Amino acid sequence: MKIAIIGHSSSGKSTFAKRLAKVYGISVLHIDKIFFEPNWVERDKVIVEQEIRDFMKQDHWIIDGFYRKLATERFDEADRIFVFNFNRFKCLYGAIVRRMKYHNQNRDSVCDGCRERLNPSFIWWILFGGRKKDSRELLKRFEKEYQDKIIIFKNRKQTNQYLRQIGYTGKLNYE
């Protein structure tokens, strides 16, 4: 099984990916983990793309994150594409909760040295920057093009229901 997970920042994609991995026994690539060096410095895109392509050579994979340049390549190979299309304020709430949970720490879905942060530029990205017209249009195009393999979640209740349907028995957020 090959799974792509995309969506807005702080919507729960990484947590969902880890839970799918637990159910299916598949390894996960968190794009944020390879896209950034310590202190949120972007890595060379050629290296990032090669690491993604190398990961995609496996028979089974879960890739968490968008990274537009290779999106079509991943989506063509994916058996299932999950889209987290949450309300911007739910995403901001998720970022606040995550910031409190990981205060001054590193999450396992990002590179070592990328401490959790919630600064004005990231808040702007959550509320506006990641939701520009071109992003919305691209998502609509993908929804049509991959309609036979795409599942869109609008809230955490839907993600939780899906996880229960596939046999996830662990604790779920916001239950």
C-alpha positions in Angstrom: 0.0 0.0 0.0 1.2 3.5 -0.9 -0.3 6.5 0.9 0.1 10.2 0.4 -1.1 12.6 3.1 -1.4 16.3 2.4 -3.2 19.3 3.9 -2.9 22.5 5.8 -0.3 23.1 8.4 -1.1 21.9 11.9 -4.1 19.9 10.8 -2.8 16.6 12.2 -1.3 15.0 9.1 1.8 13.7 10.9 -0.1 12.2 13.8 -2.5 10.6 11.3 0.5 9.2 9.3 1.9 7.6 12.5 -1.4 6.0 13.3 -1.8 4.6 9.8 1.7 3.3 10.0 0.8 1.5 13.2 -2.2 -0.1 11.7 -0.6 -1.1 8.4 3.0 -1.7 9.5 4.3 0.7 6.9 7.2 3.1 7.3 6.5 6.9 7.1 8.4 9.7 5.6 7.6 13.1 7.1 8.7 15.6 4.5 9.3 18.2 7.1 11.9 16.0 8.6 14.0 16.0 5.4 13.0 19.4 4.1 14.5 21.3 7.0 17.9 21.5 8.7 18.2 22.6 12.3 16.6 25.9 13.1 14.1 25.5 10.3 16.6 26.2 7.5 15.5 24.8 4.2 17.7 22.1 2.7 18.9 21.9 -0.9 15.8 20.9 -3.0 17.7 18.5 -5.2 18.7 16.5 -2.1 15.2 16.6 -0.7 13.7 15.4 -4.0 16.2 12.5 -4.2 15.4 11.4 -0.7 11.7 11.4 -1.5 12.2 9.4 -4.7 14.5 6.9 -2.9 11.7 6.4 -0.2 9.2 5.9 -3.0 11.2 2.9 -4.3 9.8 0.8 -1.4 6.8 -1.5 -2.1 4.8 0.2 0.7 5.1 3.7 2.0 3.3 6.6 3.7 4.4 10.1 2.8 3.3 12.9 5.1 3.5 16.4 3.6 2.8 18.2 0.3 6.0 19.3 -1.4 4.4 20.4 -4.7 7.2 19.6 -7.1 6.8 15.8 -6.6 3.1 15.8 -5.8 1.9 14.4 -9.1 4.6 11.7 -9.1 3.6 10.6 -5.6 -0.2 10.8 -6.3 0.2 8.7 -9.5 1.9 6.0 -7.4 -0.3 6.3 -4.3 -3.2 3.8 -3.7 -4.8 6.3 -1.4 -4.5 10.1 -1.0 -5.7 11.8 2.2 -6.3 15.5 2.2 -6.7 17.5 5.4 -8.8 20.4 4.4 -9.5 21.8 7.8 -10.8 25.3 8.7 -7.9 27.7 9.3 -8.9 28.4 12.9 -9.0 24.7 13.7 -5.5 24.5 12.3 -4.4 27.5 14.4 -5.9 25.7 17.4 -3.9 22.6 16.5 -0.7 24.7 16.3 -1.4 26.2 19.7 -2.0 22.8 21.3 1.1 21.4 19.6 3.2 24.3 20.8 2.1 23.7 24.4 2.7 20.0 24.2 6.2 20.3 22.6 7.3 23.6 24.3 11.0 23.9 23.7 11.2 20.4 22.3 11.6 18.6 19.0 8.7 16.6 17.5 9.7 13.3 15.9 8.2 14.4 12.6 10.7 17.2 12.1 14.5 17.3 11.9 16.5 17.4 15.1 17.2 21.0 16.0 13.8 22.3 14.8 12.2 23.2 18.1 8.5 23.7 18.1 7.6 27.3 17.5 4.5 29.5 17.0 5.8 32.8 15.7 3.9 35.5 13.8 5.1 34.3 10.4 3.9 30.7 11.1 0.6 32.0 12.3 0.2 34.0 9.1 1.1 30.9 7.1 -1.6 28.9 8.9 -4.3 31.5 8.5 -3.4 32.9 5.0 -0.1 32.0 3.3 -0.9 28.3 2.9 -4.4 29.0 1.6 -3.7 31.2 -1.4 -5.8 31.0 -4.5 -3.2 28.9 -6.4 -3.1 26.3 -3.6 -6.9 26.1 -3.6 -7.0 25.7 -7.4 -4.3 23.0 -7.3 -6.2 21.1 -4.6 -9.4 21.2 -6.7 -7.5 19.9 -9.7 -6.1 17.0 -7.7 -9.6 16.3 -6.3 -10.8 15.8 -9.9 -7.8 14.0 -11.3 -7.5 11.5 -8.4 -11.1 11.3 -7.4 -10.9 7.5 -7.3 -8.3 7.4 -4.6 -8.7 10.6 -2.6 -10.4 11.0 0.8 -10.9 14.5 2.1 -11.2 15.2 5.8 -12.7 18.5 7.0 -12.3 17.9 10.7 -10.7 15.6 13.4 -14.0 13.7 14.0 -13.8 12.4 10.4 -10.2 11.4 10.8 -11.0 9.6 14.1 -13.9 7.8 12.5 -11.7 6.6 9.6 -9.0 5.4 12.0 -11.5 3.4 14.0 -12.9 1.9 10.8 -9.5 0.5 9.8 -8.8 -0.9 13.2 -6.8 1.7 15.1 -7.3 1.0 18.8 -5.1 3.6 20.4 -6.0 6.9 21.9 -7.4 9.6 19.6 -7.2 13.3 19.9 -10.3 15.3 20.9 -12.5 12.2 21.6 
